[in-house]
Amino acid sequence: MKKLLSFMFAAAVTAAAFAADDPAEAEKAKDAEARPQVEEQRYDSPTWPAFLAVWQVPHALDVVGLRITIPYSTAQENVTGIDLGLWGRCLYFEGVQLNLLRCDVVDDGAGVQVGIYNSIGHGDMLGVQVGLWNEALCLRGVQAGLINVAGDAEGFQVGLINRAESLHGYQLGLVNVIRSAEIQFFPILNIGF
């Protein structure tokens, strides 16, 4: 048995040595090094019409239709439709996000977010956020919750605490702050132009 294993090892090493000396193989290796490396895509087309996300499996680039997140999902880049579950996260979103704990969109979102904590991290939110804590970098629409935070906003904020860097619209709440306004703080009703 030892002789057979030794013979197989020697044959494998010899074949590898001859393959390295083959000019055709050397040319293929040189071409492979010269070509730029391209990342493989996981899927070429979106998952449709429904997708069940259990933890991180399976990975899909786009979801069109219904995504059920049990208990959470961060593997999808684009979600269009309904996102239902405990914790949903994606890069771009269009539709309705109904997640109990958190609705998180990294870049741009359009539609409705309903959850305890709703956020649009680095892009625009066009629509409505309803929850205990709502935040958007750029808001075009309505925020309704206990705490509402926005960068550049056009629309309406209603909650206990409302804060915006700049606002063209109204704030209704106990604490209303518009950082770029002449009167930055005003209780009950604050108007930004």
BATOR-483598 format. One record per atom (N, C-alpha, C): residue number from 1; residue in three letters; chain; atom name; x, y, z. Coordinates in steps of 0.1 Angstrom, whole numbers, m for minus. Each point is the difference from the previous one (the first is absolute). Example, Ala and Ser with C-alpha at 12.3 -4.5 7.8 and 13.67 -1.06 7.14 Angstrom:
PT num residuo cadena atomo    xx    yy    zz
PT   1     Ala      A     N   132   m57    78
PT   1     Ala      A    CA    m9    12     0
PT   1     Ala      A     C     9    12     0
PT   2     Ser      A     N    m4    11    m7
PT   2     Ser      A    CA     9    11     0
PT   2     Ser      A     C    m8    11     8
END
This chain:
PT num residuo cadena atomo    xx    yy    zz
PT   1     Met      A     N     8   m12     0
PT   1     Met      A    CA    m8    12     0
PT   1     Met      A     C     9    13     0
PT   2     Lys      A     N    11    m1     8
PT   2     Lys      A    CA     9    12     0
PT   2     Lys      A     C     6     2   m13
PT   3     Lys      A     N     3   m11    m7
PT   3     Lys      A    CA     7     1   m13
PT   3     Lys      A     C   m10     6   m10
PT   4     Leu      A     N   m13    m3     1
PT   4     Leu      A    CA   m10     5    m9
PT   4     Leu      A     C    m2    15     2
PT   5     Leu      A     N    m1     4    13
PT   5     Leu      A    CA    m1    14     3
PT   5     Leu      A     C    12     8    m5
PT   6     Ser      A     N    12    m6     2
PT   6     Ser      A    CA    13     7    m4
PT   6     Ser      A     C     0     2   m15
PT   7     Phe      A     N    m5   m11    m7
PT   7     Phe      A    CA     0     1   m15
PT   7     Phe      A     C   m10    10    m5
PT   8     Met      A     N   m12     1     7
PT   8     Met      A    CA   m10    10    m4
PT   8     Met      A     C     5    15     3
PT   9     Phe      A     N     7     1    11
PT   9     Phe      A    CA     6    14     3
PT   9     Phe      A     C    10     3   m11
PT  10     Ala      A     N     9    m9    m3
PT  10     Ala      A    CA    11     3   m10
PT  10     Ala      A     C    m7     3   m13
PT  11     Ala      A     N   m10    m7    m4
PT  11     Ala      A    CA    m7     2   m13
PT  11     Ala      A     C    m6    14     0
PT  12     Ala      A     N    m6     4    11
PT  12     Ala      A    CA    m6    13     0
PT  12     Ala      A     C    10    11    m1
PT  13     Val      A     N    11    m1     7
PT  13     Val      A    CA    11    10     0
PT  13     Val      A     C     6     0   m14
PT  14     Thr      A     N     2   m11    m7
PT  14     Thr      A    CA     6     0   m13
PT  14     Thr      A     C   m10     6   m10
PT  15     Ala      A     N   m13    m3     1
PT  15     Ala      A    CA   m10     6   m10
PT  15     Ala      A     C     0    15     2
PT  16     Ala      A     N     1     5    13
PT  16     Ala      A    CA     0    14     2
PT  16     Ala      A     C    12     7    m6
PT  17     Ala      A     N    11    m7     1
PT  17     Ala      A    CA    13     6    m5
PT  17     Ala      A     C    m1     0   m15
PT  18     Phe      A     N    m5   m10    m7
PT  18     Phe      A    CA    m1     0   m15
PT  18     Phe      A     C   m10    10    m4
PT  19     Ala      A     N   m11     2     7
PT  19     Ala      A    CA   m10    10    m3
PT  19     Ala      A     C     5    14     0
PT  20     Ala      A     N     9     3    10
PT  20     Ala      A    CA     6    13     2
PT  20     Ala      A     C    10     3   m12
PT  21     Asp      A     N     6   m11    m6
PT  21     Asp      A    CA     9     2   m11
PT  21     Asp      A     C    m7     1   m13
PT  22     Asp      A     N   m12    m3    m1
PT  22     Asp      A    CA    m8     0   m12
PT  22     Asp      A     C    m2    15    m5
PT  23     Pro      A     N     5     4   m12
PT  23     Pro      A    CA    m2    14    m5
PT  23     Pro      A     C   m14     4    m1
PT  24     Ala      A     N    m9    m9    m3
PT  24     Ala      A    CA   m14     5    m2
PT  24     Ala      A     C    m6     3    14
PT  25     Glu      A     N     4    m8    10
PT  25     Glu      A    CA    m5     3    14
PT  25     Glu      A     C     6    13     5
PT  26     Ala      A     N    13     2    m3
PT  26     Ala      A    CA     6    13     4
PT  26     Ala      A     C    m6    12    m6
PT  27     Glu      A     N    m4    m1   m13
PT  27     Glu      A    CA    m7    11    m7
PT  27     Glu      A     C   m14     2     6
PT  28     Lys      A     N    m7   m10     4
PT  28     Lys      A    CA   m13     1     6
PT  28     Lys      A     C     1     8    14
PT  29     Ala      A     N    10    m4     7
PT  29     Ala      A    CA     3     6    13
PT  29     Ala      A     C     3    15    m1
PT  30     Lys      A     N     8     3   m11
PT  30     Lys      A    CA     4    14    m2
PT  30     Lys      A     C   m12     8    m4
PT  31     Asp      A     N    m9    m5    m8
PT  31     Asp      A    CA   m13     6    m4
PT  31     Asp      A     C    m9     3    12
PT  32     Ala      A     N     0   m10     9
PT  32     Ala      A    CA    m9     1    11
PT  32     Ala      A     C     5    11    10
PT  33     Glu      A     N    13     2     1
PT  33     Glu      A    CA     6    10     8
PT  33     Glu      A     C    m2    14    m6
PT  34     Ala      A     N     0     1   m13
PT  34     Ala      A    CA    m2    13    m7
PT  34     Ala      A     C   m14     5     0
PT  35     Arg      A     N   m10    m9     1
PT  35     Arg      A    CA   m14     4     0
PT  35     Arg      A     C    m4     6    13
PT  36     Pro      A     N    m9    10     1
PT  36     Pro      A    CA    m4     5    13
PT  36     Pro      A     C    m9   m10     6
PT  37     Gln      A     N     1    m1    13
PT  37     Gln      A    CA    m9    m9     8
PT  37     Gln      A     C   m14     5     1
PT  38     Val      A     N   m10    m8    m3
PT  38     Val      A    CA   m14     5     1
PT  38     Val      A     C    m6    m9    10
PT  39     Glu      A     N    m8     7    10
PT  39     Glu      A    CA    m7    m7    10
PT  39     Glu      A     C   m12    m7    m6
PT  40     Glu      A     N    m2   m12     5
PT  40     Glu      A    CA   m12    m7    m5
PT  40     Glu      A     C   m12     5     6
PT  41     Gln      A     N   m11     1    m7
PT  41     Gln      A    CA   m13     3     5
PT  41     Gln      A     C    m7   m12     6
PT  42     Arg      A     N    m7     2    11
PT  42     Arg      A    CA    m7   m11     6
PT  42     Arg      A     C   m12    m4    m8
PT  43     Tyr      A     N    m8     9    m5
PT  43     Tyr      A    CA   m11    m3    m8
PT  43     Tyr      A     C    m1    11   m11
PT  44     Asp      A     N    m4    m4   m12
PT  44     Asp      A    CA    m1     9   m11
PT  44     Asp      A     C   m13     7    m1
PT  45     Ser      A     N   m10    m5     6
PT  45     Ser      A    CA   m14     6     0
PT  45     Ser      A     C    m5     0    14
PT  46     Pro      A     N   m10     9     2
PT  46     Pro      A    CA    m6     2    13
PT  46     Pro      A     C    m8   m12     4
PT  47     Thr      A     N    m1    m2    13
PT  47     Thr      A    CA    m9   m11     5
PT  47     Thr      A     C   m14     5    m1
PT  48     Trp      A     N    m9    m8    m5
PT  48     Trp      A    CA   m14     5    m2
PT  48     Trp      A     C    m9   m12     1
PT  49     Pro      A     N   m12     1     5
PT  49     Pro      A    CA    m7    12     5
PT  49     Pro      A     C     1     0    16
PT  50     Ala      A     N     6   m10     6
PT  50     Ala      A    CA     1     1    15
PT  50     Ala      A     C    13    m6     4
PT  51     Phe      A     N     5     4    11
PT  51     Phe      A    CA    13    m4     5
PT  51     Phe      A     C    m1    m2    15
PT  52     Leu      A     N     4   m11     5
PT  52     Leu      A    CA     0    m2    15
PT  52     Leu      A     C    15     0     4
PT  53     Ala      A     N     3    10     9
PT  53     Ala      A    CA    13     2     4
PT  53     Ala      A     C     1    m5    15
PT  54     Val      A     N     8   m11     1
PT  54     Val      A    CA     2    m6    13
PT  54     Val      A     C    15     2     3
PT  55     Trp      A     N     3     9    10
PT  55     Trp      A    CA    13     5     3
PT  55     Trp      A     C     6     6   m13
PT  56     Gln      A     N    11    m6    m5
PT  56     Gln      A    CA     7     6   m12
PT  56     Gln      A     C    m1   m10   m12
PT  57     Val      A     N    m8   m10     1
PT  57     Val      A    CA     0   m10   m11
PT  57     Val      A     C   m14     0    m6
PT  58     Pro      A     N    m2     0   m13
PT  58     Pro      A    CA    10     1   m10
PT  58     Pro      A     C     3    15    m4
PT  59     His      A     N    12     2    m6
PT  59     His      A    CA     3    14    m4
PT  59     His      A     C    m6     3   m13
PT  60     Ala      A     N    m6    11    m2
PT  60     Ala      A    CA    m6     4   m12
PT  60     Ala      A     C     3    15    m2
PT  61     Leu      A     N     3     5   m12
PT  61     Leu      A    CA     2    14    m1
PT  61     Leu      A     C   m13     8     1
PT  62     Asp      A     N   m10    m4    m7
PT  62     Asp      A    CA   m12     8     0
PT  62     Asp      A     C   m12    m9     4
PT  63     Val      A     N   m10     7     7
PT  63     Val      A    CA   m12    m7     3
PT  63     Val      A     C   m11     9    m5
PT  64     Val      A     N    m9    m7    m8
PT  64     Val      A    CA   m12     7    m5
PT  64     Val      A     C   m12    m8     5
PT  65     Gly      A     N    m9     7     7
PT  65     Gly      A    CA   m11    m7     6
PT  65     Gly      A     C    m1     1    15
PT  66     Leu      A     N     1   m12     6
PT  66     Leu      A    CA    m2    m1    15
PT  66     Leu      A     C    13    m5     5
PT  67     Arg      A     N     6     7    10
PT  67     Arg      A    CA    12    m6     8
PT  67     Arg      A     C    m5    m1    14
PT  68     Ile      A     N     1   m13     5
PT  68     Ile      A    CA    m3    m2    14
PT  68     Ile      A     C    13    m2     7
PT  69     Thr      A     N     3     8    10
PT  69     Thr      A    CA    13    m1     7
PT  69     Thr      A     C    m2    m6    13
PT  70     Ile      A     N     6   m12     2
PT  70     Ile      A    CA    m1    m8    12
PT  70     Ile      A     C    14    m4     5
PT  71     Pro      A     N     6     5    10
PT  71     Pro      A    CA    m4    11     8
PT  71     Pro      A     C     5    14    m6
PT  72     Tyr      A     N    10    m1    m9
PT  72     Tyr      A    CA     5    12    m7
PT  72     Tyr      A     C     6    m4   m13
PT  73     Ser      A     N     2    11    m9
PT  73     Ser      A    CA     7    m3   m12
PT  73     Ser      A     C     7    12    m5
PT  74     Thr      A     N    13    m1    m3
PT  74     Thr      A    CA     8    11    m6
PT  74     Thr      A     C     7    m4   m13
PT  75     Ala      A     N    m4   m11    m6
PT  75     Ala      A    CA     7    m6   m11
PT  75     Ala      A     C    m5     6   m13
PT  76     Gln      A     N   m11     7    m1
PT  76     Gln      A    CA    m5     5   m13
PT  76     Gln      A     C     4    15    m2
PT  77     Glu      A     N     3     3   m13
PT  77     Glu      A    CA     4    14    m3
PT  77     Glu      A     C   m13     8    m3
PT  78     Asn      A     N    m9    m4    m8
PT  78     Asn      A    CA   m12     7    m4
PT  78     Asn      A     C   m12    m8     3
PT  79     Val      A     N   m10     7     7
PT  79     Val      A    CA   m12    m7     3
PT  79     Val      A     C   m11     9    m5
PT  80     Thr      A     N    m9    m5    m8
PT  80     Thr      A    CA   m12     7    m5
PT  80     Thr      A     C   m12    m8     3
PT  81     Gly      A     N    m9     6     8
PT  81     Gly      A    CA   m12    m7     4
PT  81     Gly      A     C    m3     1    15
PT  82     Ile      A     N    m2   m11     6
PT  82     Ile      A    CA    m3     0    15
PT  82     Ile      A     C    11    m8     7
PT  83     Asp      A     N     5     6    11
PT  83     Asp      A    CA    10    m6     8
PT  83     Asp      A     C    m7    m1    14
PT  84     Leu      A     N    m1   m13     4
PT  84     Leu      A    CA    m8    m3    12
PT  84     Leu      A     C     8    m9     9
PT  85     Gly      A     N     1     4    13
PT  85     Gly      A    CA     7    m8    10
PT  85     Gly      A     C     5     7    12
PT  86     Leu      A     N    11    m4     5
PT  86     Leu      A    CA     6     6    12
PT  86     Leu      A     C    10    11    m3
PT  87     Trp      A     N    10    m3    m9
PT  87     Trp      A    CA    11     9    m2
PT  87     Trp      A     C     3    m1   m15
PT  88     Gly      A     N    m2    11    m8
PT  88     Gly      A    CA     3     0   m14
PT  88     Gly      A     C     9    10    m4
PT  89     Arg      A     N    10    m4    m7
PT  89     Arg      A    CA    11    10    m5
PT  89     Arg      A     C     3    m2   m14
PT  90     Cys      A     N     1    10    m8
PT  90     Cys      A    CA     4    m1   m14
PT  90     Cys      A     C     7    13    m4
PT  91     Leu      A     N     5     0   m12
PT  91     Leu      A    CA     7    12    m6
PT  91     Leu      A     C   m10    10    m5
PT  92     Tyr      A     N    m9    m5    m9
PT  92     Tyr      A    CA   m11     9    m5
PT  92     Tyr      A     C   m13    m7     2
PT  93     Phe      A     N   m10     9     3
PT  93     Phe      A    CA   m14    m6     3
PT  93     Phe      A     C   m10     9    m7
PT  94     Glu      A     N   m10    m7    m5
PT  94     Glu      A    CA   m13     6    m5
PT  94     Glu      A     C   m11    m9     4
PT  95     Gly      A     N   m10     6     7
PT  95     Gly      A    CA   m11    m8     4
PT  95     Gly      A     C    m4     3    15
PT  96     Val      A     N    m4   m11     7
PT  96     Val      A    CA    m4     1    14
PT  96     Val      A     C     9    m9     8
PT  97     Gln      A     N     6     6    10
PT  97     Gln      A    CA     8    m8    10
PT  97     Gln      A     C    m7     0    13
PT  98     Leu      A     N    m4   m12     4
PT  98     Leu      A    CA    m7    m2    13
PT  98     Leu      A     C     8   m10     8
PT  99     Asn      A     N    10     5     7
PT  99     Asn      A    CA     8    m8     8
PT  99     Asn      A     C    m1     5    15
PT 100     Leu      A     N    m2   m10     9
PT 100     Leu      A    CA    m3     4    14
PT 100     Leu      A     C    12     8     6
PT 101     Leu      A     N    12    m5    m1
PT 101     Leu      A    CA    11     6     7
PT 101     Leu      A     C     7    11    m9
PT 102     Arg      A     N     4    m3   m12
PT 102     Arg      A    CA     7    11    m8
PT 102     Arg      A     C    m2    m2   m14
PT 103     Cys      A     N    m3    12    m7
PT 103     Cys      A    CA     0     1   m14
PT 103     Cys      A     C    12     8    m4
PT 104     Asp      A     N    10    m5    m7
PT 104     Asp      A    CA    12     6    m3
PT 104     Asp      A     C     3     0   m14
PT 105     Val      A     N     1    12    m6
PT 105     Val      A    CA     4     1   m14
PT 105     Val      A     C    13     8    m1
PT 106     Val      A     N    10    m6    m6
PT 106     Val      A    CA    13     7     0
PT 106     Val      A     C     1    12    m8
PT 107     Asp      A     N    m6    m1   m12
PT 107     Asp      A    CA     1    12   m10
PT 107     Asp      A     C   m14     6    m2
PT 108     Asp      A     N    m7    m2   m11
PT 108     Asp      A    CA   m12     7    m3
PT 108     Asp      A     C   m12    m9     3
PT 109     Gly      A     N   m11     7     4
PT 109     Gly      A    CA   m12    m8     3
PT 109     Gly      A     C   m12     9    m4
PT 110     Ala      A     N   m11    m7    m5
PT 110     Ala      A    CA   m12     6    m4
PT 110     Ala      A     C   m12    m9     5
PT 111     Gly      A     N    m9     6     7
PT 111     Gly      A    CA   m12    m7     4
PT 111     Gly      A     C    m2     2    15
PT 112     Val      A     N    m3   m11     7
PT 112     Val      A    CA    m4     1    14
PT 112     Val      A     C     9    m9     9
PT 113     Gln      A     N     4     5    11
PT 113     Gln      A    CA     8    m7    10
PT 113     Gln      A     C    m8     0    13
PT 114     Val      A     N    m3   m12     5
PT 114     Val      A    CA    m7    m1    13
PT 114     Val      A     C     8   m10     9
PT 115     Gly      A     N     5     5    11
PT 115     Gly      A    CA     7    m8     9
PT 115     Gly      A     C     4     8    13
PT 116     Ile      A     N     7    m6     9
PT 116     Ile      A    CA     4     7    12
PT 116     Ile      A     C    11    10    m4
PT 117     Tyr      A     N    10    m4    m8
PT 117     Tyr      A    CA    11     8    m5
PT 117     Tyr      A     C     0     0   m15
PT 118     Asn      A     N    m2    11    m6
PT 118     Asn      A    CA     1     1   m15
PT 118     Asn      A     C    11    10    m4
PT 119     Ser      A     N     8    m5   m10
PT 119     Ser      A    CA    11     9    m4
PT 119     Ser      A     C     3    m1   m15
PT 120     Ile      A     N     4    11    m6
PT 120     Ile      A    CA     5     1   m13
PT 120     Ile      A     C    14     6     2
PT 121     Gly      A     N    10    m8    m2
PT 121     Gly      A    CA    13     4     4
PT 121     Gly      A     C     7    11    m8
PT 122     His      A     N     2    m2   m13
PT 122     His      A    CA     8     9    m8
PT 122     His      A     C    m7     6   m12
PT 123     Gly      A     N   m13    m2    m1
PT 123     Gly      A    CA    m6     5   m12
PT 123     Gly      A     C   m13     7     3
PT 124     Asp      A     N    m9     0    m9
PT 124     Asp      A    CA   m13     7     0
PT 124     Asp      A     C   m11    m9     5
PT 125     Met      A     N    m9     5     7
PT 125     Met      A    CA   m13    m6     4
PT 125     Met      A     C   m11     7    m6
PT 126     Leu      A     N    m8    m6    m8
PT 126     Leu      A    CA   m12     6    m6
PT 126     Leu      A     C   m12    m8     4
PT 127     Gly      A     N    m7     6    10
PT 127     Gly      A    CA   m11    m8     5
PT 127     Gly      A     C    m2     3    15
PT 128     Val      A     N    m4   m11     8
PT 128     Val      A    CA    m5     1    13
PT 128     Val      A     C     8    m9     9
PT 129     Gln      A     N     5     5    12
PT 129     Gln      A    CA     6    m8    10
PT 129     Gln      A     C    m9     1    13
PT 130     Val      A     N    m4   m12     5
PT 130     Val      A    CA    m8     0    12
PT 130     Val      A     C     6   m10    10
PT 131     Gly      A     N     4     5    12
PT 131     Gly      A    CA     7    m8    10
PT 131     Gly      A     C     3     8    12
PT 132     Leu      A     N     7    m7     9
PT 132     Leu      A    CA     5     7    12
PT 132     Leu      A     C    11     9    m3
PT 133     Trp      A     N    10    m4    m9
PT 133     Trp      A    CA    11     8    m4
PT 133     Trp      A     C     1    m1   m15
PT 134     Asn      A     N     0    12    m6
PT 134     Asn      A    CA     1     1   m15
PT 134     Asn      A     C    11     9    m3
PT 135     Glu      A     N     8    m4   m10
PT 135     Glu      A    CA    11     8    m4
PT 135     Glu      A     C     3    m1   m15
PT 136     Ala      A     N     3    11    m7
PT 136     Ala      A    CA     3     0   m14
PT 136     Ala      A     C    10    11    m3
PT 137     Leu      A     N     9    m3    m9
PT 137     Leu      A    CA    10    10    m4
PT 137     Leu      A     C    m7    11    m8
PT 138     Cys      A     N    m9    m3    m9
PT 138     Cys      A    CA    m7     9    m8
PT 138     Cys      A     C   m14    m5    m1
PT 139     Leu      A     N   m10     8     6
PT 139     Leu      A    CA   m14    m4     1
PT 139     Leu      A     C    m8     8    m9
PT 140     Arg      A     N    m9    m6    m8
PT 140     Arg      A    CA   m10     6    m8
PT 140     Arg      A     C   m13    m7     4
PT 141     Gly      A     N    m7     5    10
PT 141     Gly      A    CA   m12    m7     4
PT 141     Gly      A     C    m3     3    15
PT 142     Val      A     N    m4   m11     7
PT 142     Val      A    CA    m5     1    14
PT 142     Val      A     C     7    m9     9
PT 143     Gln      A     N     4     5    12
PT 143     Gln      A    CA     5    m9    10
PT 143     Gln      A     C   m10     2    12
PT 144     Ala      A     N    m5   m11     5
PT 144     Ala      A    CA    m8     0    12
PT 144     Ala      A     C     5   m10    10
PT 145     Gly      A     N     4     4    12
PT 145     Gly      A    CA     5    m8    10
PT 145     Gly      A     C     4     7    12
PT 146     Leu      A     N     5    m7    10
PT 146     Leu      A    CA     5     6    12
PT 146     Leu      A     C    11    10    m2
PT 147     Ile      A     N    10    m5    m8
PT 147     Ile      A    CA    12     8    m3
PT 147     Ile      A     C     2     0   m16
PT 148     Asn      A     N     1    12    m6
PT 148     Asn      A    CA     1     1   m14
PT 148     Asn      A     C    13     8    m3
PT 149     Val      A     N     9    m5    m8
PT 149     Val      A    CA    12     6    m3
PT 149     Val      A     C     2     0   m16
PT 150     Ala      A     N     3    12    m5
PT 150     Ala      A    CA     3     1   m15
PT 150     Ala      A     C    11    10    m3
PT 151     Gly      A     N     7    m2   m10
PT 151     Gly      A    CA    10     9    m5
PT 151     Gly      A     C    m7    11    m7
PT 152     Asp      A     N    m1    m1   m13
PT 152     Asp      A    CA    m7    10    m9
PT 152     Asp      A     C   m14    m6    m1
PT 153     Ala      A     N   m10     8     3
PT 153     Ala      A    CA   m14    m5     0
PT 153     Ala      A     C   m10     9    m6
PT 154     Glu      A     N    m9    m6    m7
PT 154     Glu      A    CA   m12     7    m6
PT 154     Glu      A     C   m12    m8     4
PT 155     Gly      A     N    m9     6     8
PT 155     Gly      A    CA   m12    m7     4
PT 155     Gly      A     C    m4     3    14
PT 156     Phe      A     N    m3   m11     7
PT 156     Phe      A    CA    m6     1    13
PT 156     Phe      A     C     6    m9    10
PT 157     Gln      A     N     3     4    12
PT 157     Gln      A    CA     5    m8    11
PT 157     Gln      A     C   m10     2    12
PT 158     Val      A     N    m5   m11     5
PT 158     Val      A    CA    m9     0    11
PT 158     Val      A     C     5   m10    10
PT 159     Gly      A     N     3     5    13
PT 159     Gly      A    CA     5    m9    10
PT 159     Gly      A     C     3     7    13
PT 160     Leu      A     N     5    m6    10
PT 160     Leu      A    CA     4     6    12
PT 160     Leu      A     C    12     9    m2
PT 161     Ile      A     N    10    m5    m7
PT 161     Ile      A    CA    12     7    m4
PT 161     Ile      A     C     3     0   m15
PT 162     Asn      A     N     1    11    m6
PT 162     Asn      A    CA     2     1   m14
PT 162     Asn      A     C    13     9    m3
PT 163     Arg      A     N     8    m5    m8
PT 163     Arg      A    CA    13     7    m3
PT 163     Arg      A     C     3    m1   m15
PT 164     Ala      A     N     4    11    m6
PT 164     Ala      A    CA     4     0   m14
PT 164     Ala      A     C    11    10    m2
PT 165     Glu      A     N    10    m3    m8
PT 165     Glu      A    CA    10    10    m3
PT 165     Glu      A     C    m6    11    m8
PT 166     Ser      A     N    m7    m3   m10
PT 166     Ser      A    CA    m8    11    m8
PT 166     Ser      A     C   m13    m6    m3
PT 167     Leu      A     N   m11     8     1
PT 167     Leu      A    CA   m13    m5    m3
PT 167     Leu      A     C    m8    10    m7
PT 168     His      A     N    m7    m4   m10
PT 168     His      A    CA   m10     7    m8
PT 168     His      A     C   m13    m7     3
PT 169     Gly      A     N    m7     4    11
PT 169     Gly      A    CA   m12    m6     4
PT 169     Gly      A     C    m3     3    15
PT 170     Tyr      A     N    m6   m10     7
PT 170     Tyr      A    CA    m6     2    13
PT 170     Tyr      A     C     5   m11    10
PT 171     Gln      A     N     2     4    12
PT 171     Gln      A    CA     3    m9    11
PT 171     Gln      A     C   m11     2    11
PT 172     Leu      A     N    m6   m11     4
PT 172     Leu      A    CA   m10     1    11
PT 172     Leu      A     C     4   m10    11
PT 173     Gly      A     N     3     6    12
PT 173     Gly      A    CA     5    m8    11
PT 173     Gly      A     C     4     8    12
PT 174     Leu      A     N     5    m6    10
PT 174     Leu      A    CA     4     7    12
PT 174     Leu      A     C    13     7    m2
PT 175     Val      A     N    10    m6    m6
PT 175     Val      A    CA    13     6    m3
PT 175     Val      A     C     2     0   m15
PT 176     Asn      A     N     1    11    m6
PT 176     Asn      A    CA     2     2   m15
PT 176     Asn      A     C    12     8    m3
PT 177     Val      A     N     9    m6    m7
PT 177     Val      A    CA    13     6    m3
PT 177     Val      A     C     3     0   m15
PT 178     Ile      A     N     2    12    m6
PT 178     Ile      A    CA     5     2   m14
PT 178     Ile      A     C    13     7     1
PT 179     Arg      A     N    11    m7    m2
PT 179     Arg      A    CA    13     6     3
PT 179     Arg      A     C     4    11   m10
PT 180     Ser      A     N    m5     1   m12
PT 180     Ser      A    CA     3    10    m9
PT 180     Ser      A     C    m9    12     1
PT 181     Ala      A     N   m10     0     8
PT 181     Ala      A    CA   m10    11     1
PT 181     Ala      A     C     5    11     9
PT 182     Glu      A     N    m6    12    m2
PT 182     Glu      A    CA     4    11     9
PT 182     Glu      A     C    m5    m3    14
PT 183     Ile      A     N   m12    m5     2
PT 183     Ile      A    CA    m4    m5    13
PT 183     Ile      A     C     1   m15     0
PT 184     Gln      A     N    11    m5     6
PT 184     Gln      A    CA     3   m14    m1
PT 184     Gln      A     C    m9    m9     8
PT 185     Phe      A     N    m5     4    11
PT 185     Phe      A    CA    m9    m8     9
PT 185     Phe      A     C   m13     7     2
PT 186     Phe      A     N   m11    m7    m1
PT 186     Phe      A    CA   m13     5     3
PT 186     Phe      A     C    m9   m12     4
PT 187     Pro      A     N    m7     1    12
PT 187     Pro      A    CA    m8   m11     4
PT 187     Pro      A     C   m14     0    m7
PT 188     Ile      A     N    m7   m11     0
PT 188     Ile      A    CA   m13    m2    m6
PT 188     Ile      A     C     1     0   m15
PT 189     Leu      A     N     2    11    m6
PT 189     Leu      A    CA     0     2   m15
PT 189     Leu      A     C    12     8    m5
PT 190     Asn      A     N     7    m6    m9
PT 190     Asn      A    CA    11     7    m6
PT 190     Asn      A     C    m1    m1   m15
PT 191     Ile      A     N     3    11    m7
PT 191     Ile      A    CA    m2     1   m14
PT 191     Ile      A     C    14     4    m6
PT 192     Gly      A     N     3    m8   m11
PT 192     Gly      A    CA    13     3    m7
PT 192     Gly      A     C    m3     4   m14
PT 193     Phe      A     N     8    10    m5
PT 193     Phe      A    CA    m2     5   m13
PT 193     Phe      A     C    12    m2    m8
END
